Amino acid sequence: MLSRAWGLARSFGAFWYDFVVGDDWRVAAGVVVGLLVTYGVSQTSLPAWWILPVGVTAFLGVSLWRASRPARLARKR
């Protein structure tokens, strides 16, 4: 019974790791940093609603740039 519960817990953890981290761990790390910065700013008197959308947009741009880099390098040859 305990080994079945452990197997289910491992499967559940593996699913969430794959879902959150996915193909690019840098984007997942960027979202975590964005959440932490948003929380930090929300503890001050400054508005913090804009930080996460700006961060996600920036990381999307960086991710697309990195994904298209091999295609750009192939065209230069």
C-alpha positions in Angstrom: 0.0 0.0 0.0 2.8 2.4 0.9 4.7 1.7 -2.3 1.6 2.4 -4.4 1.1 5.7 -2.6 4.8 6.6 -3.1 4.4 5.7 -6.8 1.4 7.9 -7.2 3.1 10.8 -5.4 6.2 10.5 -7.7 3.9 10.4 -10.7 2.1 13.5 -9.5 5.3 15.3 -8.9 6.8 14.3 -12.2 3.6 15.6 -14.0 3.8 19.0 -12.3 7.6 19.3 -12.9 7.1 18.5 -16.6 4.1 20.8 -16.8 5.8 23.8 -15.1 9.3 23.5 -16.4 8.4 22.0 -19.7 11.0 22.4 -22.5 12.7 25.5 -21.2 13.6 25.8 -17.5 14.6 29.5 -18.0 11.0 30.5 -18.7 9.8 28.8 -15.5 12.6 30.4 -13.5 11.7 33.8 -15.0 8.0 33.4 -14.0 9.1 32.5 -10.5 11.4 35.6 -10.4 8.5 37.7 -11.7 6.2 36.4 -9.0 8.8 37.2 -6.3 9.4 40.7 -7.7 5.6 41.3 -7.9 5.2 40.2 -4.3 8.1 42.3 -3.1 6.7 45.4 -4.9 3.2 44.7 -3.6 4.5 45.1 0.0 5.4 48.7 -0.8 3.1 51.6 -1.7 3.9 51.1 -5.5 1.4 49.4 -7.8 2.6 46.0 -8.8 -0.1 44.8 -11.3 2.1 45.6 -14.3 5.2 43.6 -13.3 4.1 40.1 -14.2 2.7 40.9 -17.6 5.8 42.8 -18.6 8.0 40.0 -17.3 6.0 37.3 -19.1 6.1 39.3 -22.4 9.9 39.7 -22.1 10.5 36.1 -21.4 8.2 35.1 -24.3 10.3 37.3 -26.6 13.6 35.8 -25.3 12.2 32.3 -25.6 11.1 32.9 -29.2 14.4 34.5 -30.0 16.3 31.5 -28.6 14.1 29.0 -30.4 14.5 30.8 -33.8 18.3 31.1 -33.4 19.2 27.8 -35.1 17.1 28.9 -38.1 18.9 32.3 -38.3 22.2 30.6 -38.1 21.3 28.1 -40.9 20.3 31.0 -43.2 23.7 32.7 -42.8 25.6 29.7 -44.1 
